[in-house]
Amino acid sequence: MKPALGDVGKVVRCIERERQALLQFKEGLIDDYGVLSSWGNSSTEDCCKWRGVQCSNRTGHVKALNLHVPSYIYQPLRGKISPSLLELQHLKYLDLSNNNFTGSHIPEFIGSFSRLQYLDLSVDDFEGTIPNQFGNLSELRSLDLGYNYELSVKSYLHGIISPQLPLTNSSALSLAVLDLSSNYFNSSIYSWLFNFNTSLVHVDLSENNLQGLIPDSFRNLNSLAYLHLSYNQLEGGIPKSIGNCTSLQTLNLGWNQLSSLPDLTRLSSLRVLDLSNNRLTGSLPKNIGQLFMLEILDVSSNSLQGTISETHLSNLNNLKHLGLSDNSLSLDFSSDWNPPSQLDVINLRSCLLGPRFPNWLLTQNNYSHLDISNSGISDIVPREFWNLSPILSYINLSSNHMNGMVPDLTSLKTVFYPEIDLSYNRFECQMPLSPPNITALNLSKNMFFGSVSFLCSISNKLLSFIDYQIIDYQGSFLIAGCICMN
């Protein structure tokens, strides 16, 4: 349809009553940093040009209010959120995140924005419960109330996760993003959270106090790509129906009390699998190796038993993070086996790797984190192992019976500030020199000899801990010490 002649060249300005509503909203805030300095009082001011305000080009109604404060220039607004905002009935997008509303409750009137599609009130230090009125937000696509937890003043969102959320039958078909992470909700996860909603893509309920079972209600979540339930008190088994989430890319259930692992082979898109710090028993299924897209595999700190073979890992060409620490697992690889990928994080503490030094580690030259402590190795460490990665930040070989030479490590050109722990082994050689940017060094309970004068040349202000033990060539005790730096 062609515009009427009178509309040609017409400049659409904001609606006056909406401009006045925004000014009233501003009056209720404490703006220490002039975030709203562009919001002038002149009657000729066009509020559509104010910072954070976006209007419809056709009608002039305010459709978006974005006052998010970037973390890197933290300049928060404080005060109260005025109900004058109710005048903005065409609002579709509201982002007030990363401000400071400590002690305030989430305003109930926000539940009256019937056209709202995007709501972000995260990192705002709100307290109390989620308003029941949020059940009226039938058009909502994204809800983020994460990180409203301020322990120092005991301010946090809490209570139960119940139908006060926009998850009624009519609205649940549209919600794609739900983030309630880092609060103090202490209910169960109600089954309707997953039963009704077929459009969910991103669900983050981590770092709360959620209890009970994970409901076996994942049958219709074909779009779910991200599920994060870590750091709660969830128990029981991981539901079998989670295998229906064939679009899932991240599954993080770490730091709960889960006890059993279902078949996950249908999750062919999975990139992150974190089940660490639970109560999983039994063995790690070999078909975990069919998750070809996997980049992070972490089952550390469980009660898993049995053997990890090449079948588990040989097809994981994208794997970057391998976490098997603190289980009763042994690694059985052939002496000439080469992992299919270069790992960035290798956590194998208390796994059985020895008694021979695992040759496959010599093929890894890009890791930043290596922990093979207490792994039953009683062998000479090959010289080529000490060609350490330039991105190394942490290495722990402690509590083994490793022996051989430890070379001068000052040539380690790492871009980070490394921590090195070689304690409780049988290294018998000259005290190894250490890189000048080291932050923690533990050489104790070995048989190093020589001078420790190099310690005086470490001027790095980040160095917090040194532990060492020196003997002379005849084995007589000379000097031992522990230095804690501030």
Secondary structure, 3 states (H helix, E strand, C coil): CCCCHHHCCCCCCCCHHHHHHHHHHHHCEECCCCCCCCCCCCCCCCHHHCCCEEECCCCCCEEEEECCCCHHHCCCCEECCCHHHHHCCCCCEEECCCCCCCCCECCHHHHHCCCCCEEECCCCCCEECCCHHHHHCCCCCEEECCCCEEHHHCEEEEECCCCCCCCCCCCCCCCCEEECCCCEECCCCCCHHHHCCCCCCEEECCCCCCEEECCCCCCCCCCCCEEECCCCEEEEECCHHHHHCCCCCEEECCCCEEEECCCCCCCCCCCEEECCCCCCEECCCHHHHHCCCCCEEECCCCEEEEEEEHHHHCCCCCCCEEECCCCEEEEECCCCCCCCCCCCEEECCCCECCCCCCHHHHHCCCCCEEECCCCCCCCECCHHHHCCCCCCCEEECCCCCCECCCCCCCCCCCCCCCEEECCCCCCCCECCCCCCCCCEEECCCCCCECCCHHHHHCCCCCCCEEEEEEECCCCCEEEEEEEECC
